[in-house]
Amino acid sequence: MGVLPDWMIERDVKIEPFAPQQHRPGVISYGVTSYGYDVRVDRHFKVFTNVWGITVDPKHFDPKSFVDVEGDFCLIPPNSFALAETVEYLEIPRDILCVCVGKSTYARCGIIVNVTPLEPEWRGRITIEISNTTPLPAKIYAGEGIAQILFLTAQAVCRTSYADKKGKYQDQSGLTLPFVPGADPGRGNNSGLPDRT
């Protein structure tokens, strides 16, 4: 297993729009790097709110847990998080697995980026989670770098890819909230309190 260098990323991975690495004064860096690709965050954010006091349940996630924000930047409240998606659309080859790591500029401000691995033959714009671990509001700049993707080549091609198993987040359109196919909608409630019916 190896890590793809810049020229192989440009040759073997579909990234649209593809940005070459270049010096951009006053901008958090993005584009191809020596052994990765720095993706940008788009202008649409879903900022987590606890105003409704709803239980966070991955099987029955309530969309009211987020407030939609669109703009050149987003303020994430203290000790909270936001969902966003990348400007870039990616198509991962069948023999490559991707891991995502945060950028040091944000990490040094207490802002953590989390993305699960991009599996072989996954396609789409990446939904990313941006956590503000500080006791102050944190500013995230749209159109600028937010995370780096590393492309790991496998020793052999996998038997079953994400496309083969028809992964639930394949070709997602827009910011996709968590869901579990087949989860019983009648089980539990989102308040965290006993049902009174």
C-alpha positions as CSV (number, residue, x, y, z in Angstrom):
1,M,0.0,0.0,0.0
2,G,1.3,3.4,-0.9
3,V,0.3,7.1,-1.0
4,L,-0.4,8.7,-4.4
5,P,1.9,11.6,-5.2
6,D,0.6,14.9,-6.8
7,W,1.0,13.8,-10.4
8,M,-0.8,10.5,-9.9
9,I,-3.7,12.3,-8.1
10,E,-4.1,14.6,-11.1
11,R,-3.9,11.7,-13.5
12,D,-5.9,8.9,-11.7
13,V,-8.5,10.7,-9.6
14,K,-11.5,12.7,-10.9
15,I,-11.6,15.9,-8.9
16,E,-13.8,18.7,-10.2
17,P,-13.0,21.5,-10.2
18,F,-9.3,20.5,-9.9
19,A,-7.1,23.2,-8.4
20,P,-3.3,23.2,-8.9
21,Q,-1.2,24.0,-5.9
22,Q,-0.2,27.6,-6.0
23,H,0.5,30.4,-3.7
24,R,-2.7,32.3,-2.8
25,P,-2.0,35.2,-0.4
26,G,-4.6,35.7,2.3
27,V,-6.3,32.4,1.6
28,I,-6.3,29.2,3.6
29,S,-4.5,26.9,1.1
30,Y,-6.3,24.4,-1.2
31,G,-5.5,22.3,-4.3
32,V,-3.1,19.5,-5.0
33,T,-0.3,19.0,-2.5
34,S,2.8,16.7,-2.6
35,Y,0.9,13.7,-1.5
36,G,-2.7,14.8,-1.1
37,Y,-5.4,17.2,-2.1
38,D,-6.7,20.1,0.1
39,V,-10.5,20.4,-0.5
40,R,-12.5,23.6,-0.1
41,V,-15.6,24.1,2.0
42,D,-18.7,25.4,0.1
43,R,-21.0,28.3,1.1
44,H,-23.9,26.2,2.6
45,F,-23.6,25.1,6.3
46,K,-25.8,23.3,8.7
47,V,-25.0,24.6,12.2
48,F,-26.0,22.4,15.1
49,T,-28.5,23.8,17.6
50,N,-29.8,22.5,20.9
51,V,-32.6,25.0,21.1
52,W,-35.2,22.2,20.8
53,G,-33.5,19.9,23.4
54,I,-33.9,17.0,21.0
55,T,-31.9,13.8,21.5
56,V,-29.2,13.2,18.9
57,D,-30.2,9.8,17.4
58,P,-28.4,8.6,14.3
59,K,-31.3,6.2,13.5
60,H,-34.0,9.0,13.8
61,F,-32.1,12.2,13.2
62,D,-34.3,15.3,13.4
63,P,-33.5,18.0,10.8
64,K,-34.6,20.6,13.3
65,S,-31.2,20.0,15.1
66,F,-29.6,22.2,12.4
67,V,-29.9,25.8,11.3
68,D,-29.1,26.5,7.7
69,V,-26.5,29.2,7.0
70,E,-25.2,30.4,3.6
71,G,-22.5,32.9,3.0
72,D,-18.8,33.7,2.6
73,F,-18.2,32.5,6.2
74,C,-20.0,30.6,9.0
75,L,-19.7,31.2,12.7
76,I,-19.8,27.9,14.7
77,P,-21.0,28.5,18.3
78,P,-18.7,27.4,21.2
79,N,-18.4,23.7,21.8
80,S,-20.7,23.0,18.8
81,F,-20.3,21.8,15.2
82,A,-21.5,22.3,11.7
83,L,-22.0,20.2,8.6
84,A,-20.8,21.4,5.2
85,E,-19.8,20.0,1.9
86,T,-16.8,20.4,-0.3
87,V,-16.7,22.6,-3.4
88,E,-15.0,19.6,-5.1
89,Y,-16.8,16.6,-6.6
90,L,-14.7,13.4,-6.4
91,E,-14.8,9.9,-7.9
92,I,-12.6,7.4,-6.0
93,P,-11.0,4.6,-8.2
94,R,-11.7,1.0,-7.3
95,D,-8.2,0.4,-6.0
96,I,-7.9,3.5,-3.8
97,L,-9.1,4.3,-0.2
98,C,-9.1,7.9,1.0
99,V,-8.6,9.3,4.5
100,C,-9.3,12.9,5.5
101,V,-7.3,15.0,7.9
102,G,-7.8,18.5,9.1
103,K,-5.6,21.5,8.0
104,S,-3.1,22.8,10.6
105,T,-4.3,26.4,10.3
106,Y,-7.8,25.4,11.7
107,A,-6.4,22.7,14.0
108,R,-4.2,25.4,15.7
109,C,-7.4,27.3,16.4
110,G,-9.1,24.4,18.1
111,I,-11.2,23.6,15.0
112,I,-11.4,19.9,14.2
113,V,-12.5,18.4,10.9
114,N,-13.9,14.8,10.7
115,V,-14.7,12.8,7.6
116,T,-15.0,9.0,7.5
117,P,-12.9,7.2,4.9
118,L,-13.9,7.6,1.2
119,E,-14.3,4.0,0.1
120,P,-13.4,2.6,-3.4
121,E,-15.8,3.8,-6.1
122,W,-17.5,6.4,-3.8
123,R,-18.7,9.4,-5.8
124,G,-19.9,12.9,-4.8
125,R,-19.2,16.0,-2.8
126,I,-17.9,15.2,0.6
127,T,-20.1,16.0,3.6
128,I,-17.7,17.1,6.4
129,E,-18.2,17.7,10.1
130,I,-16.4,20.8,11.6
131,S,-16.2,20.9,15.4
132,N,-15.4,24.0,17.4
133,T,-13.8,22.7,20.6
134,T,-13.2,26.3,21.9
135,P,-15.3,28.3,24.4
136,L,-15.6,31.1,21.7
137,P,-17.4,31.3,18.3
138,A,-15.2,30.0,15.4
139,K,-15.2,31.5,11.9
140,I,-15.0,29.1,8.9
141,Y,-14.2,30.7,5.5
142,A,-16.2,29.4,2.5
143,G,-14.3,28.8,-0.7
144,E,-11.0,28.1,1.1
145,G,-9.2,25.0,2.3
146,I,-10.8,23.0,5.1
147,A,-9.2,19.5,5.0
148,Q,-6.7,17.3,3.2
149,I,-7.5,14.1,1.4
150,L,-4.8,11.3,1.3
151,F,-5.2,8.7,-1.4
152,L,-4.0,5.2,-0.4
153,T,-3.5,2.6,-3.2
154,A,-4.4,-1.0,-2.3
155,Q,-2.2,-4.0,-2.8
156,A,-5.0,-5.6,-4.8
157,V,-8.5,-4.5,-6.1
158,C,-11.3,-5.1,-3.6
159,R,-13.9,-7.7,-4.2
160,T,-16.8,-5.3,-3.3
161,S,-16.7,-1.6,-3.7
162,Y,-18.9,1.1,-2.3
163,A,-20.7,1.3,-5.6
164,D,-21.2,-2.5,-5.7
165,K,-22.9,-2.5,-2.3
166,K,-25.0,0.6,-3.3
167,G,-23.8,2.6,-0.3
168,K,-26.4,4.9,1.2
169,Y,-24.3,8.1,0.8
170,Q,-23.4,7.4,-2.9
171,D,-24.2,10.3,-5.2
172,Q,-25.6,12.3,-2.4
173,S,-27.2,15.6,-3.5
174,G,-26.6,18.5,-1.2
175,L,-25.8,18.2,2.5
176,T,-26.9,14.8,3.6
177,L,-28.0,14.2,7.2
178,P,-27.3,10.9,8.9
179,F,-29.8,8.1,8.3
180,V,-30.0,4.3,8.7
181,P,-32.0,2.5,6.0
182,G,-34.7,0.2,7.5
183,A,-34.6,1.8,11.0
184,D,-38.0,1.4,12.7
185,P,-39.6,5.0,12.7
186,G,-41.8,4.0,15.6
187,R,-38.9,3.1,18.0
188,G,-38.2,5.6,20.6
189,N,-38.7,9.3,20.3
190,N,-36.5,12.3,19.7
191,S,-37.1,14.0,23.0
192,G,-35.2,11.5,25.1
193,L,-38.3,11.3,27.4
194,P,-40.7,8.4,27.8
195,D,-43.7,8.3,25.4
196,R,-46.9,9.5,27.0
197,T,-49.3,7.9,24.5
